[in-house]
Amino acid sequence: MGSDFELLRQLSEAVAVSGDEGAVRKIVLAEIEGHADEIQVDAVGNVLARKTGRGRRRARTARLKAMVAAHMDEVGFMVMGIGGDGTLIVEAVGSVDERQWLGKPVWVGANKTPGVIGAKPVHLMDAAESEKVVKLDALRVDIGASSLETAKSQVKIGDRGTFASSFTSLGPTIRGKALDDRLGCVTLIELLRGEPLAVDLYAAFTVQEEVGLRGAQVAAYAFDPDAAFALDVVPANDLPGSDGEENVTYNTRLGAGAAIYVADGRTLHSRPLVNHLIKTAEAAGIPYQLRQPGGGSTDAAAIQLAREGIPVAAVSTPGRYLHTAFALVNLEDWRNTVRLVREALNTLSLASLKMHFENRR
Amino acid sequence: MDLLPFLKRLCEAPGLSGHEAPVRALIQESWAPLADEVSIDQLGNLRALKRGAGPPGASRKTIMLACHMDAIGLMVTQVQQGFLRVTRVGGIDVRVLPGQPVTVHASRSRIDLPGMVVQPPKALLPEGQGDGVVALEHLLVDVGLEADQVREQVRVGDLVSFAAEAVELGGDLLAGHSLDNRASVAGVTIALEALQGRPHTWDVVAVATAQEEVTLGGARTSAFGLRPDIAVVIDVTWGAGSGLPEHKTFKVGEGVTIGWGPNIHPALHHALAEAARQNEIPFKLEPIAQHSGTDAFAIQVAGRGIPSVVLFIPLKNMHTAVEVVSLNDVRRAGRLLAEFIAGLGDEFLRDLKWD
């Protein structure tokens, strides 16, 4: 776990906002080198790796092509302009609650130039003002430059940035930015680095998930797999309600195991694959939970509709406070996610896919 | 003293109003070698006396340098299913809280737990709170532990400090929480250092005061206890930035300000300003129509009244976790104090008239 922890730290602290995934791509490429039969970076920046499965030669024709996708990008902002006072005007990339930016340190650009998003002193406002949400377009990123010229020497228009958050562990949990979906990236790296699986593994480290699942769409086309699994981090809303009533809209819960999707805002997941995941978890004694069906989406939505359609499943690790400065994930949930995915790939068979259009469990 | 690492340590140290011990220990460690006597009074004020070099036997005059060391933060009001509900210690805009890393000083286990303030998902908030500013009573602190682990360690009344690490920005700027007023503590430390090699006839008592952010209680009691002849309060003022009134804010990095108004002794203002001019230390006059919002408000009327003035260091984003100061401004404040003190003579009080 020691090296995984270090890798997770590196990935969590890298700045790779949608469309600018270079920093994470570099780490991924270095980590999987020598662990795949073929590695390429495609036209949109996805890292696509193929690893042949185990088995005798005559069995090879029967091996399934399984695509596993995890996205490299994260939410953040783009520098749209630089003011005369040297502060940066920014616009969101991906979906971030505007209430999360105020009073936060940030990193800007490839060199992670430190900056802060300042806030008006509480002493200089009336009560009415403090009741208003400050919109991102009213905020400025302050990198300590006192003029346009000084700012330009450190940051360019078009640079990306995001929250500056260091990665830490808190008892059974880990905390850091962009665990959505660097956690999935580490899972995928582990699958590549581990023993060959019973399937041919088609690993896609995708780009631009946060701005429309765009990398996954072309990766699925290129791979043309028999089945696909999207690995992501899913919101855990398992906090106490303000009214003291039982919280029944938790989505997923920390500590309750890997989360299997049945349906979300854009995808009705392949029922045979969902059943396969559930059976696998139960047979192997791996803690799992079913993510409460509802809104949201993962790369699975784009993969499912690639070519003539691809059976998809989504397995996620529950995480609180995604798309903020710090997400919180239970380490054991993540380990169970890795186990479940590996086990499910190793037991995947044509038979488990055949029931694709039979709507029963 | 190397200012940058010193100030980083100071501002990252816990020390909420009324609970200043952690930061006080740090300040004591750095002031003790620079003073003749160091003591802590009933309310927790730290006092460092550096004697002047007056003639033997003669009673020397005393100048008090007061800088508050307490910080704003939060306090646990409720432990609920492994999460904490909190209230404010000092003035905080609730809007800067969601997503802030904090340290929960767990009193049952005596362990500092890293945590963060979180804004619950919309579905868990009362009707109407989902899209607007979420009130403090609906925010939670998450320490990432199981509910029973939290119950065993934390209790109501436990303190919660900001925990964002200080960040160096461009130029000589430092960003972090609690730079209000640890920047001034650093300034006073610089002054004490500078006085090691400078003869001065007045006694100097540097006081790191307690509870400024809530009651000004430390200043009030320490001024009464010490009865200085004059007092200089060192605190931070609003740094200029977009959307702020120009007449009430001052550019960070362009020098200190000296307060002016009913809370400030006018002759003391002039004397401090004159010292700044003589030593080419850039400063601006800061008009304050009423309450200075500093320890000077309490000190001015302690005992029979004490002539007081406020020296300010401009600071951006006051009372947030990303307060910003210029190291150069901190050094300027320290140098001005030292020069002013070195220039104090026997006749100083005689000319100190409120006119």
Interface residues (C-beta under 8 A of the other chain):
Chain A: G83 D85 T87 D97 R99 Q100 L102 G103 K104 P105 T113 P114 G115 V116 I117 G118 A119 K120 P121 V122 H123 L124 M125 S130 E131 K132 V133 V134 A138 R140 D142 I143 G144 A145 S146 T150 Q154 F163 A164 S165 S166 T168 L170 G171 P172 T173 R175 P235 N237 L239 P240 G241 S242 D243 N247 T249 G255 R320 Y321 T324 A325 F326 L328
Chain B: Q80 Q81 F83 G91 I92 D93 V94 R95 V96 P98 G99 Q100 P101 L113 P114 G115 M116 V118 Q119 P120 P121 A123 L124 L125 P126 Q129 D131 G132 V133 V134 E137 H138 L140 D142 V143 G144 L145 E146 Q149 A164 E165 V167 E168 L169 G170 G171 L173 A175 W238 G241 S242 G243 L244 P245 K248 G253 G293 K316 N317 M318 H319 T320 A321 V322 V324
